[in-house]
Structure formats: C-alpha cells, structure tokens
C-alpha cells in the first residue's frame, strides 16, 4: 500500500481544482500576481506530482500590469468534457476597500499542455468562478456574488448561470442558489452530481484559521439546497495544534480505483505567532459517500497528514526538491515566475551565452515593470545560491538575491555602488513598506568580479551570506525574521493578503540608464 504525504503540493499552491482524465490526475492552483498564470500539476498515483504547464502564458490571455499585490489569478477551476479541457479563472484588478473588480474568463484546450485558447469573457459579478458539466449536456457557471453595500454581506451568495458552448457566452439570467451557512464568507463553489443529487461544495469562514469546507444538496440544480447537518465537513479551526491548518477551499475527484478524494487548501504555521511562511498549500484526503452525504474516510472533520492510496504500488517516498538552472537553454525552468507580465526585453539568454542578463527597471514597490525572476520557497529548510556579475555606476543601480513576499515585504541582498566606498554588498529589509538597511552602506567588494550570493532558511529564520570563491561564505547581518513574509503577518495589521514566499534574482536601475546584471546560475536546494 502507498501513501501520499500532505501537503502534496508544497509552497504557495492554493485553491486546488482537481480532475481525472483516464488514469491522469491534474490539479490547477492560484497564482495571483505571478506570471505566467495558473499552475497545473500532473500525477498518475496521487502521490508524486509534477508541474507541467502554466496555461495563461501570453498577454492576450492575462495582462496584470498594474494589478496590486495579491490580485490577479484567484481560484481557477479546471474541468474536462468530451475531449476538451476547460479552465475558468478570475483576474482580480482590485480588492481593497468597498469594491472588488473581478473579471471571469474561460480558456480551452484539447491538450492539457496547450496551447490554450484566447479567453472568453464571462462576467464580473464575483470571484471563484467554476464550470459544471451536467449529464444532460448543459453547462453552468458558478461564482460567489460580490456585494459592496455596507448593510449586506460582501459575500452575497452563490450565483448560477447557464453557459452556451455554441455561443461562447453565458445565457439566461443569473440566479442566486445558495446564501451560505452561519460560518459566512461563502465562496469557492463547485457542483458535483452523485446519485441523482446536485452537491454544492463551498469554502466558508474566510481564508485564515477559520477556513472550512461546507456542503449542501438539492435534486434541482437551481435549488433549494439542503445544508449538510454535519457542516463543516472539513476544518482545523477547533484543533490549533494540528500541523495542517486553514483547511478549506476544496474540490473532488473520483479515483481510477473507485475511491473518492478531496484536494483542499492548507497552511503549515511555524513559531509562536503561527505564521505560514510557505503560503497556502494543497493537501489530499480520501472521502466517502455515507447516507447521502460526503464524509472524510478517516472520520471527523480534521485534515490528515497522510492518505492511503489503494491500488497504487508506487514508492511513497517524496524526494527533496532540487533545481540547478544554468541559463544555458533557450528558456528557463518552468518553476520560475515573474511579476504580472513577462520579462520580455528586460531579460536575455542570448546576449551572454550561459548567463541570464537582467536589465534593471523599477523598484520592488512598483506594480508595473519589475525585473525579477523567482522560485517558490517549498520547504522550511532550503538553500539558494546564485552567481552574479554586476558593475553598477550609481547607488540607484542594484542587483542581487531577494527573499520576497510582495511589493512591501521582502529582504534583498544586493550589489550597488556607493560614492565613497565603491562597489558594496548591502541589504534592504522592507516590512510592510517600512524599509531599513541593517548593515548601512554595506560591505566593500572588489570593483570587478563575480560574487556568489546565498540565502539559507531555517523555519522562522533566514540567513544571507556571500562568497568571492564559492568556497568560503561570509555571513551578512543577523538572522532575518522570515515570518514577516506571510499572509498571517499582514493579518496582524488588519490587512488580508494571499500569496507566499519566493526567492529570486533581480535587477533595478532607478536612474533609467538601463544597466544590467548577468547571472550565471540559480541553485535551489532543500535541506
């Protein structure tokens, strides 16, 4: 017997939408402001998962230029019907204050790896859109309804509207089919048909520690829906010491072995303040149908650290992730992403063969043209090393290694030029937009020559170091507090954010002179 270890998708991989096509399983997850949009992982045993594609890979499908942090792609829904893959996604343009601007689109493909079609606009009435394919041939779009009125809940219920494959648009009138349970914040809807019932699965309780999965059912797709008497069917709110927290936002799949499984969102907190540095991840559970309702196979409503996969003889061992990107191919690894839009002319793999040349643009504060190529942090213990060749002429020119949450919170180990000290290595520590430079002007470097930069993480702590020979590494400053790079740190201030920590290479030129830095390699190693 083989076992899947949770989370099955580590690091920032929230809002899973799981499907099976023959013996292949696919999970789509949210990417927010990171480009290309949507991650799709593949597995044949539910244990070992491989990132195979980002379907929204061109600006005609997704242009997030100017999108604020934690906007962009929310909760994609992946489905399959009669030889066609369907992907519904929301591009959120704003979410702070009274309003949310949420535009929903659909793309299709006959091959999961693409190419995916140009987008079909659906609506803008709310987020977390999903597509249900009924067995009578009809298709329906669901999404939560966003209500800006102060005397109403912002979460106005789940809306259903028919979609015409022939006309490529929504038809008929939208109908609110479910107002939610007392948990509130009803979102993330999916419909499943089983034994003549339509089952409506929703996420409730918010995206933090009160997150939960609730169920309702009806014999008519338009309702009324009967609420599951044992809701919530999944939550970790009542078990604060459980290693998997924030359990919610789920989807279902029937396995090739006849068992049913639920993919759901989770978070792994660290430290006394319970901060989820790795962001919201994806876990798996076996579920069963009992007396007309969905139940966790292991009983209760808590997530599980492991799940037995019956009928699978695969090795349950999951190796630590390792990536050595030497920038010697026509493109870089699929595990890298950029912010909001492609790097385009801000990057070149041809100008200096064997190196990635990054042309400096705007600061990390910008929501437009940053030059940053980054990899998710997927383990609490990892080591990232890069080698950079950079000859700045001004303090406004910087390049280096960044430990990044969003435009306001990051740690940046960078090379720059000081009028007095010459070429130096320094650090910017920005926490919620309040920046400090803990080592002042910085550490003097030779005026020329490549420099090795390294970040080592140990749960709540992050350590920067550098080397001139890749043999002796010298520590830079004191340990950094990694917990500030989390949704939960923001939550302490009353702000809600949704991503996770990334580690990347970057270049800025605030003078506008177009300076560049050459990176020889990027090594990500889990310890």
ROBAMI-979021 format. One record per residue: residue in three letters; z negated, y negated, x of N, C-alpha, C in turn. Coordinates in steps of 0.05 Angstrom, whole numbers, plus 5000, padded with zeros to 4 digits. Atoms other than C-alpha are relative to their C-alpha. Layout:
ALAZYXZYXZYX ...
This chain:
UNK500050245017500050005000500049755018 UNK499950254984501649305025498749774985 UNK501550225012498048655013501249735009 UNK499350274993500147925011497449845004 UNK502450164993495247445043500649714991 UNK499750275010494246775010498849795018 UNK497550075014496846265016502450135012 UNK497649874989503646595022501949795012 UNK498550224988506945915037497949805010 UNK502150164988502345545085501049725005 UNK499250284996502244795096501049884974 UNK499150165023505044275049502350144985 UNK498049865017508644714997498950024971 UNK501350005027506144514927501950064977 UNK498549985026508344634855502050225000 UNK498049794997511545314864501450084974 UNK498449895022517145554818501350255011 UNK499149744989518446294829501950144980 UNK498249835016524246734805500750255016 UNK498949774987527147414820502850044990 UNK497249935006534547584823500550275013 UNK499849724990535348344830497550055017 UNK502449954983530848504890499349775017 UNK500650244984530647794918498249814984 UNK501850205012524947314904500549735014 UNK499750274990525546564912497849824989 UNK502050205009520346004909501049735008 UNK499350284995522145274903497449835000 UNK502450174999516844754922500749715004 UNK499650294999516044004920500149905029 UNK499850124974517843564980499349705000 UNK500750285002516042864954501949825016 UNK498250184986518842335002501550125023 UNK498749874977521242835054502850104993 UNK497249935003528742955062500850205021 UNK498749955026532543405050498050104979 UNK501949955022529443534982499850294991 UNK500849745010526144164956500250225022 UNK500049774982524244764999500450254983 UNK499749745013526745454977499550225021 UNK500649774983523546065009501050264987 UNK498949755009526146775003498250235010 UNK501549764992522647455004501250244985 UNK499349765014524148174986497650184995 UNK502449845004517048424987497649854990 UNK502150185009512847824963497949965021 UNK501950034978509247855030501049815021 UNK498850154979513847575082502149814988 UNK498350215012517346915064501449855022 UNK498350154981522946545100501249764986 UNK498750245010525145835089503050035004 UNK497149944997532645905074501749754994 UNK498250235007535145235046498449774989 UNK500850255014533944525023502449934982 UNK497650045017538744464963500949714998 UNK499350285003538443704959500449885028 UNK499650064972541643565026502049775005 UNK498250234996546042955014499249774981 UNK500950245014545042244989501149994971 UNK498950005028549442354927498250154981 UNK501949855016544142844903497249875000 UNK502750114997537942484928499949775020 UNK500250244983537141784955497249884994 UNK502850095004529741604964499449755016 UNK500450244985530840975005498349804984 UNK501850185013525140514987497950134983 UNK502149865016521141044949497349975014 UNK502750014988513640934961499150285009 UNK501249744991509541474996499150154975 UNK500749815021508242084951501749974975 UNK497949995021514141914906502250205009 UNK497949814993520742284910499950254983 UNK499749755014521343014891497350114991 UNK502449885012515843254843500950254985 UNK500049765016515343964817502850094992 UNK497449895007522444264820499650264984 UNK500049755015524044834772502550165007 UNK497749824993528545404797500350214979 UNK499549795019531745874747502850125005 UNK497549854996537546364742500950114974 UNK498949905025542146554685503050065003 UNK497249925001548646944683501649925025 UNK498650054975550546874756499749725011 UNK500350284992548446144762497049935005 UNK502650114994542345834796499849724989 UNK500550265010539445224763497549885013 UNK502350144988534844714797499749734986 UNK500750255013531544164756497949865018 UNK501950144983527843624795499649724990 UNK500650275006524542954786500049835025 UNK500150204978525842364833498349774989 UNK501950215009519741914823500449755017 UNK499550254986521141194841497549835002 UNK502650154999514140914827498050164984 UNK502049855015507541194804497349855000 UNK502550155000502040674817500149794978 UNK500150205022499640204762500450134973 UNK499649915027501340254689502250204996 UNK497649855006508140574695500650205022 UNK498749814981511641164728502950004993 UNK497149985004519141144737500950285010 UNK499649724994521141874734502850094990 UNK497349935007528442084734500550305005 UNK499749714998530142814720503050075001 UNK497349924995536443154744500250315001 UNK499449714997539743844746502350045019 UNK497849914983543944164801500250304997 UNK499449715003547144854800501450115025 UNK498549874978549945354850500350304993 UNK499649725003552846054849498850165023 UNK501349884977549646194917497449845005 UNK502650144996542246024928500149825025 UNK499950164976544045764997502049764998 UNK498350225005549045284967502950075006 UNK500750275006553044874964499149964971 UNK501050075026549344574905501649774989 UNK498250195014553044144854498949715003 UNK501050285004552643394844498150004976 UNK502150005021546743214799501049924973 UNK499650085027547043174724497449864991 UNK502450155009542342634697499150124973 UNK501149885024537742904643498449794983 UNK501650205014532342394623498149875020 UNK502050144983526841944650497349974986 UNK502450035017521242054599497550105012 UNK502449904987516442404645500850185023 UNK499449844976515942874705499450294994 UNK500449715001515143624719501950134980 UNK498049885018521543804683500650295007 UNK499249724995523444534675502150084979 UNK497949905018529144924643499450284991 UNK500449735011528245524597502650104988 UNK497649875009533946004583499150204978 UNK500849825021532746334515501950234998 UNK498349765001535447024500502149984978 UNK497950045020539646744443502349825012 UNK497950154987543846354494499449705002 UNK500650284999540645674483498249945024 UNK501650104977537445264539498449764991 UNK501850225008531644784533498749875025 UNK501450154979528844244578497249934990 UNK502750095006521344124580499249815021 UNK501350174981517543574613497549874987 UNK502250155011510943214606501049724992 UNK499250265010511442554568498149795011 UNK501650214988509141934605499649774980 UNK500750205019505541434561498549775014 UNK501250224985503940754591497949854984 UNK501850165017499740494532497150075006 UNK502749964992492540394550498350144980 UNK501649875020489940644484500950294995 UNK499149735001493641304494499450135027 UNK500049864975493041844547502749965014 UNK497550024985498241744602501650264998 UNK498749745003499742484592500350054971 UNK499650015029502842444523500750264987 UNK499349745011504343184514502550125013 UNK497749864989509843684530502449964980 UNK497650065016516843484505502150225004 UNK497849804999522343994488502549884989 UNK497450095010529743834480502150195010 UNK497949814993535844274479501949895020 UNK498050084980540744254537502550164995 UNK497449875004548144394529501350055027 UNK498549934975551344764587502949914998 UNK497250075004558144604558500349695004 UNK499850294999556943854550498749875025 UNK501450094976552543794613498149774994 UNK501950215007547343384577498050104980 UNK501949935021541343404531501249944973 UNK498950045027543043464457497650014980 UNK502149995020539043374393497849805008 UNK502250194996532442994390497750145015 UNK502449894986526443094437497750034980 UNK502349945018520243394403497650075017 UNK502549934987513043404427499050264988 UNK500749735010511044134422497150075006 UNK502749924992504144124454498649755011 UNK501550234991498843594464497950065021 UNK501949934979494543984513497350094989 UNK502749925006487444234514498049795008 UNK501950204991480943854525499949955030 UNK500050054971481943934600501749755007 UNK498450244997487343394594501950005024 UNK498050034978492643144643502050234999 UNK498349775005497443644614502849955012 UNK497550034985503543744659501050275009 UNK499049754989507644274696500850214981 UNK499549805020510444624635502150215008 UNK498049794998514145294637499750174974 UNK500049815023516145734577501050275009 UNK499249724995516646494581500050144973 UNK499849855025518746964525499250295006 UNK501049734996514947624520499050114974 UNK500849865025514248104461500149814976 UNK499450175024517147604411498349754999 UNK501550254999512447044432501249825022 UNK499450204979514146404469497349925012 UNK502550074986508646294521500449745016 UNK499850254986507645584545497749985021 UNK501950034978504245534613500049715009 UNK500250274991501644854634497949975022 UNK502150074981497744544691498349784987 UNK501850205012491644144669497749935019 UNK502450074984485543794698500649835024 UNK499450174977489243384750500750175024 UNK499049864977491743564819497850065021 UNK502249964981484843584853498450254994 UNK501749765002478944054849499650104971 UNK500249915028479044084773502650124989 UNK497349895008486244344772499750284988 UNK500149745014487544934726502650074988 UNK497749905015492745354691499050084972 UNK500649945028492545394615502450124986 UNK497849875014496645794565499749954970 UNK499850015030498845734492502450174992 UNK497849835009503546154450500949934971 UNK498950055026508046104389502350194995 UNK497649845006513246524353502449834995 UNK497850205003517545894346499949825025 UNK500050154975519645534409499149714996 UNK500950275006518244864375497149984991 UNK502850015007511145074357499750054970 UNK502350084984505945024333499050215019 UNK501049824979502645324394497050054997 UNK502749905001496245724392498950005028 UNK501250024973491645574451498550265007 UNK501449764991489146164492497049964999 UNK502950045003481746264474498550035026 UNK501349974975480146424547500949795021 UNK499250214981483145794578497649885014 UNK497649984984483445614633500250295012 UNK499649734990486446274656499850015031 UNK500350024971486246034729498849735007 UNK501250244989481745524763497950085021 UNK502249964981476945474822497849794997 UNK501850235003473144874795497050095000 UNK502849915003466845284779499150155025 UNK500849854977466745614848500749845025 UNK499450184978466445064901500050125028 UNK500049874974465345554958502350195004 UNK497749834997471545954944502049885020 UNK498250114979476445885003502649884989 UNK497650115013482345734955499149824977 UNK500750205020481145104915502549884987 UNK497850145013485344664869502050184986 UNK498149805011488445284837501149904974 UNK498750105024493545074785503050005004 UNK497150035000500844894772501450265008 UNK499049734995503545604766502750064987 UNK497649895013509745994748499950305002 UNK500149715002511046724731502650135008 UNK497649844995515847264753499250294995 UNK500349715003516647994733501250135025 UNK499149874975517048414797501950234995 UNK498249775002522048954812498550264996 UNK501749775004516149434809498850014972 UNK501050005027514749264736497549844997 UNK502450175002508648844753500849714996 UNK499650285002507948114737498349855020 UNK501350164979506047584788500049704993 UNK500250295004503846864786499949865027 UNK500150184977505446364841498649754991 UNK501550235008500545794840499349825024 UNK500950204980498445174878497150055008 UNK502849984991492145184920499649815024 UNK500650154977488644804975497750135015 UNK502149894984484145015033498449785013 UNK501650224989478644505046498650075026 UNK501549964976475244415113497949775002 UNK502050214994469044035135498149954976 UNK502050065020463143775096501249854976 UNK498850175022467543295056502250154985 UNK498149835014472243865034502849874999 UNK497350124998478843565058502150215005 UNK497849814997485343955052502149885018 UNK498250124981488943735115502950114997 UNK497449885001494644225105501549944975 UNK498750075025496143945037499750234980 UNK500149795021497244364975502050225006 UNK498549774991499845054989500750184976 UNK499249825022502645644949498750285005 UNK501249744999498846284933501250184978 UNK498949805018500446914893497850174988 UNK501849825014496747334841501550204984 UNK499049825020498147954801498749944973 UNK501050055027497547844726500850224982 UNK499349805020497748294665499949884972 UNK500050085028499048224591498050184986 UNK502249855014492848424551499649884973 UNK500550085027492348384476501449734993 UNK498450235007497847864472499649755017 UNK500550234982495347414528500250085029 UNK499849964971496247334603497350005013 UNK502649984986490347544647500550065029 UNK499949934972489147594721499350295003 UNK500449724997489648314743497350085011 UNK502649944988483248274783497649914983 UNK502150095018479347974725499249725005 UNK501050284997476247294714502349805001 UNK498050214998479946654729500149865027 UNK499950114973479046544803502450105016 UNK497849914982484646574855499050225018 UNK500749784982484747154904501149955028 UNK499150034972485247154980502250195007 UNK497949814995489647774979501050114973 UNK499049875024494048124927501650255008 UNK498749754994496248844928502850004987 UNK497349995009503748934922500850294997 UNK499549715005505049614890503050055004 UNK497249914996511349984910501349885025 UNK498950124975512149604976498650135024 UNK501149874976511349945043500249825025 UNK499650194978512549325085497449955015 UNK502450074984507749135141498849754988 UNK501450235012502548665112499449785021 UNK500750194979501648315179501949764999 UNK498450244999504047595179499549875027 UNK500250114973505447325248499549704999 UNK500450284997503246645271502749875004 UNK497450134998508846145265500449875027 UNK499350124974512445915327502849894998 UNK497350125000518345445336500449865027 UNK499150154976521745235401502849894994 UNK497550145005527144725385500849855025 UNK499150114974531044555448502449804996 UNK497950205006536244105414502650055015 UNK497549934986542044485444502150114981 UNK498149915020545644645379501249764986 UNK498750215015549844245330498149864981 UNK502050115018543744135286497350115008 UNK502749914993536244215289499050204979 UNK501249795017531744735257499649914971 UNK500450055028531244785181497149914994 UNK502850065005523744685189499349715005 UNK500450294997524643945206500949854975 UNK499250185021524943395155499749715009 UNK500150284994525942645156498849864975 UNK501250155022523242095111502249874983 UNK498550145021527041905047503050045001 UNK497149984997534141945075500650145026 UNK499349884974537942305131499749795023 UNK500250184977537142015201502849875005 UNK497350124996544741915205500449905028 UNK499450114974546541455262497549935016 UNK502550044985539241395282499450245018 UNK500449774983539842075316502650115010 UNK497549874989544842425362499250245017 UNK500249774983545243115392502250025020 UNK497749994983551542945430499949805023 UNK500050204979550042315470499050105026 UNK501149874976545942715519499650294994 UNK500149725007547243455513497350135008 UNK502649884994540843865509497649834992 UNK502250185008536843275483500649894972 UNK499650165025535742935416499449715006 UNK500450294996536842195422499349874974 UNK500950155023532941785372500249705005 UNK499750294997534741055362497849864983 UNK502350135012528840615346500849814977 UNK499650185023528540275278497349884991 UNK502450145011522840045233497450155005 UNK502649894996515440175236499350224980 UNK500849795019511740745202499349884972 UNK500750125025509740245148502449984981 UNK497550045015516940185125500550244981 UNK499149795018519440575065503150014999 UNK497150014999526640475087501150155024 UNK498749874977529340635157498150065023 UNK501749904978524341015199501750205015 UNK498849804983526541445257497950205007 UNK502149804997522142055250501150274992 UNK499349725005523542805254497550165002 UNK502749895000517543215234500050294989 UNK500549725008514943925222497350014986 UNK502649965014509444125173497950125018 UNK502249854988502644305200499450234981 UNK500349765017501845015174497650175007 UNK502449864991495545235210497949795008 UNK502150184991488744915223499949995030 UNK500049994970489645125296502950025009 UNK497250004990496244925327500249825024 UNK499550164977499144615389503049924999 UNK497350115000505344175391500549855025 UNK499450134975508643955455502949904999 UNK497350104997514743525468500349865027 UNK499550144975518043225530502049774993 UNK498550245007520742515524500849845024 UNK499050194980524942065568500549744986 UNK499950265015523941345547499449775020 UNK500250234982524840685584499849744983 UNK500250245017522140125539500149755017 UNK499950264987523139395556498149804988 UNK501750195015518239095507497850164985 UNK502249875016511639245471501050074972 UNK499049945027515839255407501750255000 UNK498549754999519339885431498150235007 UNK501949774998515640545423501450264995 UNK499049735006517041285424497850205008 UNK502049804993512641905423499650214978 UNK500849775017508942435383498049894979 UNK501750115021505842275315498950234983 UNK501549825019500742645271499949834975 UNK499350195021502942365204499350114972 UNK500349935028500642375132501949834983 UNK498150175015504241765103500149735015 UNK499550264987506141045118497549845007 UNK502450144994498940825121498050165017 UNK501949844986495341405153501450195020 UNK498749844979497441715220498649945027 UNK500850044972495741795294502550025016 UNK497550024985501141605343499549985029 UNK500150014971501241775417502849925010 UNK497450114995506841345444500249865027 UNK499450144976510141045505501149734993 UNK499050275005511340295507499949855026 UNK500050184977511839705555498149784996 UNK501950225001506339215570500849805021 UNK499150214982507738545603498650015027 UNK501750004976502138635653500050285013 UNK500449734989501239395661502550165004 UNK497649854998508439605656500250224979 UNK499749785019510240265623497350144996 UNK502649895006504040545588500250204978 UNK500449815021501741105543497749914983 UNK502150115017497740865483499850164974 UNK500549875026495141085415499749784978 UNK500650155025495440765346498650194981 UNK501449855020490341035297500049834974 UNK499850155025492140795227498750174978 UNK501449875021487440985170500149824975 UNK499650165024489440735101501049725006 UNK498850254993493340185134498549835019 UNK501650154981487739945179500450125027 UNK499349894974490340045249498249915023 UNK501550064975486540085315501550125023 UNK498949894976488540225386497750085018 UNK502549914988482840645413499949995030 UNK500150024971484940615486501249745010 UNK499250274991487039885487502949995009 UNK497350034989493039715529501350275005 UNK498949734995493840445548499750095028 UNK500249874975494540895607502649955016 UNK497750064984499240685663501650255006 UNK498249794994505341125673502049915022 UNK497850084982510741145727502249854984 UNK498150165015516140645709502450174990 UNK497949835009521141215702499050295000 UNK500649725000521041955689499150104973 UNK500749885025519842435632497050064998 UNK502849975005513042515601499750224979 UNK500649795020510143125564497749904983 UNK502050095019506142955502499150244983 UNK501049775014501643445466497949934979 UNK502050025021497543495402498850284995 UNK501449755006492344045392498149954977 UNK501850035023488844135325498050234999 UNK502149815005482344485311498549924975 UNK501050085026480944415237499749704997 UNK500450285005477743735228500749825024 UNK499750164975479143515300502950035010 UNK497450004987485643325334499849865027 UNK500250094973486543215408502849945011 UNK497550074986492142845445499650045030 UNK500049994971493942975517502849965010 UNK497350044989499642845565500050125028 UNK499649894973502543115630502549885012 UNK497650094986507542895682501550245012 UNK498849764988508943615706500050254982 UNK500349785019507544055645498250225011 UNK502049814990502044395685497249904995 UNK502650125004496043935684500249804977 UNK500050185023494743605617497449845000 UNK502350194999490142995615499449914971 UNK500850095026486242835552500449704996 UNK499750295007487642175517498149944977 UNK502050095020481841855480498350234990 UNK501849815012476542205439501550164979 UNK498849855021477942725386500549834976 UNK499350155024481342445325499150154975 UNK500949885025478842575254502450074983 UNK497649915014484342995223499749994970 UNK500450005029481242975153501149754986 UNK498950245012483842275142502950044991 UNK497349945007490742585137500250194977 UNK500249815023489542885069500049844974 UNK500250125027490142744994497149934994 UNK502850035007482642814990498749755012 UNK501050254988481242245038500849764984 UNK499150215017485441794995498449994974 UNK501549985025481742044933497349865001 UNK502650144996475241764961500249704994 UNK499550295005478341074954501049944972 UNK499050045027480641184883503050034998 UNK497149975001487941304902500750305000 UNK499149735001491641944887502650035015 UNK497649944984496742204938500550305000 UNK499249735006500342864942501250165023 UNK498549854980503043085009498250155019 UNK501549854980500343395074500749915028 UNK499650094972500043315149502650115012 UNK497649934984506443325191499549925029 UNK500150084972507343295266502949965008 UNK497250064995513642955291500449835025 UNK499250174978517442575344501449754987 UNK499250255013519241855332500749785020 UNK499350234983522141205360500249754983 UNK499850255014521340485338501149785020 UNK499250244985524739845361499749764981 UNK500650225018521539265324501449745008 UNK498550234991525738775365502950004989 UNK497349985011532139035333502250045021 UNK498049974978535539155401501350275001 UNK498749745001537039875386499450195023 UNK500749834978533340215443499750294990 UNK500149725008533040975443498150165019 UNK501649814984528741555468501450274999 UNK498849734999531242245490497750205001 UNK501949795002527142855470501350265009 UNK498849754989528443495509499450244983 UNK500749775017524743975463497649934983 UNK502450025018519544055408499050284996 UNK501149735003514944655410497649994981 UNK502249975019510444835351498950285003 UNK501249744995505545395364497350024986 UNK502649965013499845665321498250165018 UNK501949884981493645855360498350214987 
